[in-house]
Amino acid sequence: MRNNLILGTLLTSIFVFAALISFVWTPFPHTAMDIPDKLQGVGGEHLLGTDHFGRDILSMIMVGARTSIAVALLAVGIGMSLGVPLGLFAAAKHGSLVDEIIMRGNDLVFAFPSLVIAILITAVFGASAINAIIAIGIFNIPVFARISRGAALSLWKRDFILAARVAGKSAARISVEHILPNVTNLLIVQGTIQFSLGILAEAGLSYVGLGAQPPTPSWGRMLADAQTLVTIAPHMALVPGLAIILTVLGLNLMGDGLRDYLDPRLQVARV
């Protein structure tokens, strides 16, 4: 558990640091093309090689990290800020028509994967990172709504909630003052998991041309550019592929570690 948390935090921190430092420094300008030096391999002046336009892959990975992290973070923020209130409200109205409408609406959104939602959005508004954020964020709303509703339903049966109701507190006040603090740990863990899925979703959308548009680098589009050059320049696919794998692995390990660390039953066992 502890090792998962440490390793996951370390891997995630590397890419977060790379994304932050890319705002002020990259080995080369990420948009600078140098045709004579195109398709250089790993090592030498360009540490991770160059692509088919002679652009430095390490610089593109660093800037692509901030693109992926920003899209995933904002998408999770949208899902959490809208999904959690919906879930808590549905739990407070459990068994009512309002609860049924909210949950069936969640089922409807679940029927459309983020890629399909992105296609619908971009068909109307065009492909961009903003529309990718909206598409992934919409898909995250029912995830957080279900998680928060399920956790809240078990709490509404507890004695301290009954005492709050007897004291005359409204359902909204109970949800904010008593329910939400008790489901925060679960939401943090789920947010970490959705963050990793957001990285994958952004890469997938960029791969099919629905994410960040040129000249903004994106790990998914780097993979798309490399697919016809795998036999000639395998590093073009391996480097962004490994970046995606290690980032998602780090976030998943961190999520597993946080889940175990924040689980009160395991805390009692450790004592």
Secondary structure as UniProt FT lines:
FT   HELIX           2..21
FT   TURN            22..24
FT   TURN            30..31
FT   HELIX           35..37
FT   TURN            38..39
FT   TURN            44..45
FT   TURN            47..48
FT   TURN            52..53
FT   HELIX           57..92
FT   TURN            93..95
FT   HELIX           97..110
FT   HELIX           114..125
FT   HELIX           129..155
FT   TURN            156..157
FT   HELIX           159..166
FT   TURN            167..168
FT   HELIX           171..174
FT   HELIX           175..179
FT   HELIX           180..207
FT   TURN            208..209
FT   TURN            214..215
FT   HELIX           219..226
FT   TURN            227..228
FT   TURN            230..232
FT   HELIX           235..262
FT   HELIX           264..270
//
